[in-house]
Amino acid sequence: MAGPDPERDGICAFTREDLVRICEQRFGKTMHCATMGRQLRKIGLSRQKARPSHPQKDPASQEAFKKSPATPEKTSAYA
């Protein structure tokens, strides 16, 4: 439940394919990825993916691009 260890496992999140491979290595049983998905849903887990992040993004330029909050004096027709 804690997830993979990136240094040891080489991945940052388990996919169904990864879990199928791990089950085959540890227990010697093979199963289809869809079967693994059904088993995960039975124990209350859902499929979640992290939102992708560009490796070269610049947080400073993102903040500069954001619009400042509008003030009623600037946007009101009656000001």
C-alpha positions as CSV (number, residue, x, y, z in Angstrom):
1,M,0.0,0.0,0.0
2,A,3.0,2.3,0.5
3,G,3.9,2.2,-3.2
4,P,7.1,1.3,-4.9
5,D,10.6,2.5,-3.9
6,P,12.0,4.4,-6.9
7,E,15.6,3.5,-6.1
8,R,14.9,-0.2,-5.7
9,D,12.0,-0.8,-8.1
10,G,12.9,1.8,-10.8
11,I,9.3,3.1,-11.0
12,C,7.4,5.8,-9.1
13,A,3.9,4.3,-9.4
14,F,2.6,0.8,-9.8
15,T,0.6,0.0,-13.0
16,R,-1.5,-3.0,-13.4
17,E,1.2,-4.5,-15.6
18,D,3.8,-4.0,-12.9
19,L,1.5,-5.7,-10.3
20,V,0.9,-8.6,-12.7
21,R,4.7,-9.0,-13.1
22,I,5.3,-8.8,-9.4
23,C,2.6,-11.4,-8.6
24,E,4.1,-13.7,-11.2
25,Q,7.6,-13.3,-9.7
26,R,6.5,-13.7,-6.1
27,F,3.8,-16.3,-6.3
28,G,4.3,-18.0,-9.7
29,K,0.8,-17.1,-10.8
30,T,-0.1,-15.4,-14.0
31,M,-3.2,-13.3,-14.6
32,H,-4.5,-10.8,-17.2
33,C,-4.2,-7.1,-16.5
34,A,-8.0,-6.8,-16.6
35,T,-8.2,-9.4,-13.9
36,M,-5.7,-7.5,-11.8
37,G,-7.9,-4.4,-12.2
38,R,-11.0,-6.3,-11.0
39,Q,-9.0,-7.5,-8.0
40,L,-7.8,-4.0,-7.1
41,R,-11.4,-2.7,-7.3
42,K,-12.6,-5.5,-5.0
43,I,-10.2,-4.3,-2.3
44,G,-11.3,-0.7,-2.7
45,L,-8.5,0.7,-4.8
46,S,-9.1,2.9,-7.8
47,R,-7.1,3.7,-10.9
48,Q,-5.4,7.1,-10.4
49,K,-2.7,8.8,-12.4
50,A,-0.7,11.7,-11.4
51,R,-1.0,14.8,-13.5
52,P,1.9,15.1,-15.8
53,S,4.5,17.8,-15.2
54,H,6.9,19.1,-17.8
55,P,10.5,18.6,-16.7
56,Q,11.6,22.1,-17.8
57,K,8.8,24.2,-16.4
58,D,9.7,27.4,-14.7
59,P,7.6,28.3,-11.6
60,A,8.7,31.9,-11.7
61,S,7.4,32.4,-15.2
62,Q,4.1,30.6,-14.3
63,E,3.5,33.1,-11.4
64,A,4.3,36.0,-13.7
65,F,1.8,34.7,-16.3
66,K,-1.1,34.5,-13.8
67,K,-3.6,37.3,-13.9
68,S,-4.0,39.5,-10.9
69,P,-7.4,39.5,-9.2
70,A,-9.8,41.9,-10.7
71,T,-11.0,44.9,-8.6
72,P,-14.5,46.2,-8.9
73,E,-13.2,49.7,-9.7
74,K,-11.4,48.6,-12.8
75,T,-14.1,46.3,-14.2
76,S,-17.3,48.2,-13.2
77,A,-19.1,50.2,-15.8
78,Y,-20.4,52.6,-13.0
79,A,-17.0,53.4,-11.6
